[in-house]
Amino acid sequence: MEDPILLAKFQEKIDKGLKIEPKDWMPEAYRKQLIRMMSQHAHSEIVGMLPEGNWITRAPSLRRKAVLLAKVQDEAGHGLYLYSATETLGIDRTELLNQLFTGKAKYSSIFNYPSLTWADIGAIGWLVDGAAIMNQTMLAKGSYGPYSRAMIRICKEESFHNRQGYEIMLTLSNGRAEQKAMAQDALNRWWWPAIMMLGPSDAASPNTEQLMRWKVKLETNDEIRHRFIDRTVPQADFLGLTIPDVAMKFNETTGHYEHGEINWKEFFDVVAGNGPCNKKRLKARVDADKNGAWVREAANAYAAKKAAARAA
């Protein structure tokens, strides 16, 4: 049982809009929720390199290769930065990875879908990074200092990724009929996974209420989803592409778009490990960790040697 006086002071600090820092007292439940969220975010950045990394050598021009390579490198950096931020909560990286490899921790559902064509790289940048920015700009105002500061840094680079993805879709949409059809096909396949990646509906989310009270989140999943849709539908119209939702309509009264029913069964199946690429993506992550062991061992040996030399 945690001290009610400490709990009251903790909540008072949050209600005043002050940041919680690693050395501050915090409830164990707050710490565990942050570890869950931040580690999932870190894992997602690393696993998210896989569907795009497949296309670096197949990009249609040297410029596109360079941009995609830069994006994948950014995501690697984001993952490492988030792992470091998560470690401020008293858990080491080895344990974070063990949780992922044993199924205790997850990564974003969106990274369990295949990237079949070059247009998919555009759709990922436009839709997936676009949805991520909607979520991350909110998290940048959250109550835990290291996480909010990480989001500020990451959002600057995600904006670049989002613009590059939209540019790919714009180029394809203004190209030959076959290219525009490729862009539409990618939109058809990525639209629903992109709006589902923002999390289950508020009614089905077990953590949202408490996270809002702690100001880890400042908006609910559905609120973020509506903001993303309101921004993205006009962009699709400009591209001359059709959102694959026959029920989508603009509500003149509310000033927002209303979407059709989301297939939550698909979402929870993917989260449970039964998506198109779950096993393949997790195996690639595990293999990378095993194959990179010698690099970590060499780096640790070198660091130990340098430390011994300084101490001599």
Buried (B, 14 or more C-beta within 10 A) or exposed (E): EEEEEEBEEBBEBBEEEEBBEBEEEBBEEBBEBBBBBBBBBBBBBBBBBBBBBBBBEEBEEEEBBEBBBBBBEBBBBBBBBBBEBBBBBEBEBEBBBEBBBEEEBBBBBBBBBBBEBBBBBBBBBBBBBBBBBBBBBBBBBBBBBBBBBBBEEBBEBBBBBBEBBBBBBBBBBEEEEEBBEBBBBBBBBBBBBBBBBBBBBBEEBEBBEEBBEBBBBBBBBBBBBBBBBEBBBEBBEEBEBBBBBEEBEEEEEEEBBEBEEBEEEBBBBBBEEEBEBBEEBBEBBEEEBEEEEEEEEEEEEEEEEEEEEEEE
